[in-house]
Amino acid sequence: MVLQDADLFPAPTITRSKFAPRSWPGITPESTATLKRIIKDSYERWHVFFLRDYRPHNHSIHYALALWTFGTDDEVIQAAYKHDCGMLLPRFESPGTITLSNWMDHVGDDDYYGAYLDFFKDIVKKQGVKSAVQEYIFSEKANFVAGRKEDQQPEMLNRLLDGVIHSLIHVGNGLEFSVPGLVIEGLAWTAVHFNSSSKVMPQSLWKEAEAKGPVASLTSRFLGLGSAETTSKKTNVHAFTILARILKDSRFDDIEAVDEYTVVYSNITDKFSDVVMEYVRQWTYDQSLPDEAERKIEELVYTNALIYGVAGWSKDEPFNTDFYTDHIVTSSLFLFTISEILPPASIEVFLRSYFTVCLTWWIGRGRPAFDINGFYANATLNPGPVAPFPKPHKDALPSADSMKASCPNPWLQLVQEILVVPDEHLPKTQRALSHFAEIYGGRQKGEEDFVNTELEGAGELDGTLFVRTAVLTNERLRNERDTDFTISTYWDRKGFYKSAESKKIKRGLPEGAT
């Protein structure tokens, strides 16, 4: 069905599926109308970046959507959007049009953002969102074209994962909430990002995934080379094992302390691309298994929570709310949403490329280790109430003087506290962590797939990893009550570097950036 202009910005809807994040009570016709108006307004008015040189992103819609899903009042959602609008860059006319014949010629150039919006609007109206995303981001021809020079390849998946993975978040939001206009924006965002991962995302990823696709796997088993089940059990290499091997690799012992986010990333791809690819290729993925994507996404979700949460904890210092590794948590929320529209080979390319980017950010931030036992011994499951708080009933359970009588469900308190803080990232972070706590919260310590990895302490991990990380994130928020959010942000950018230079890196971005 061909979409009309009126179809591009419907009221967002909540996806009902096994792995789709839920909405919280509180959504009203008023909050939905406000959100719908904001989404279209942002599309029509604002550029993807609000500083041309540093390239920080327009987070306004990610922020508004997260607030809406938590049931936030429409006045708060409108105030949050107004807060962000004060620093956004208005859209401007592109120097030319983008067409089917030249769409690959201007990738990476944000002067053409408006033209790419018009181009992808026509594509999505004709093809629909799923077809457009597959063809213009994940297909091999959207990334590598025979006859084009190496430095002129489109590399759209590479660009989707550039800029701390914001374009993926935008496309994911559009798919999750069934808003074609957001997918159009996400495609245009992708097109104007840099191809910063060229050295760790080669064309061979597509060739290798296609060569070992489901048909090839079935043929191997038919010829007696082993069943999918036995082969997977014998050869599976978990993402935790990749972390453990990288931790032991002395080549990463003295990562240079850097501040600017583009240099944090390129510092690793320039010096260690072959090494990173060596480890990424060790991570196994079996397309013939019907639940492989589900299992591998769980590995990535836990891995990213480890990198942000466990690595950020220290017995000697406050929790390090690292700005960059936080994004690998918030972006992992959309792995299921995007994967479910892709064919098997594209899913493998997507997840392997995503894992590459997450590993690169972790290494780039100093390759911090994971004191899992210390984390579980000290990171609490409950944030406790914020005073003043209504006194519990005299017969409250388990007892009137118990902290749990005032805060029996930690997520209610955690979500309550972040909804009115003028920071775009906090609602996104707690939304991702709360969703992972919902789908993985019942995991027990000592389960075989974690125990059998090479990561020390992995057997201690359970489903409480996410609430513990959320509580630590919230504790930092409580300690920042007097922070002036108009000139600073609450996120850390000092990294985890061993060198003395890390002490010189301050919290916050250049003025006006986020």
Secondary structure, 3 states (H helix, E strand, C coil): CCCCHHHCCCCCCCCCCCCCCCCCCCCCHHHHHHHHHHHHHHHHHECCECCCCCCCECCHHHHHHHHHHCCCCHHHHHHHHHHHHCCCCECCCCCCCCCCCCCCCCCCCHHHHHHHHHHHHHHHHHHCHHHHHHHHHHCHHHCCCCCCCHHHCCCHHHHHCHHHHHHHHHHHHHHHCCCHHHHHHHHHHHHHCCCCCCCCCCCHHHHHHHHCCHHHHHHHHHCCCCCHHHHHHHHCCCHHHHHHHHHCCHHHCCCCCCCCHHHHHHHHHHHHHHHHHHHHHHCCCCCCCCCHHHHHHHHHHHHHHHHHHHCCCCCCCCCCCEHHHHHHHHHHCCHHHHHCCCCHHHHHHHHHHHHHHHHHHHHHCCCCCCCHHHHHHHCCCCCCCCCCCCCCCCCCCCCCCCHHHHCCCHHHHHHHHHCCCCCCHHHHHHHHHHHHHHHHCCCCCCCHHHHCCCCCCHHHCCCCHHHHHHHHHHHHHHCCCCCCCCCCCCCECCCCCCCHHHHHCCCCCCCCCC
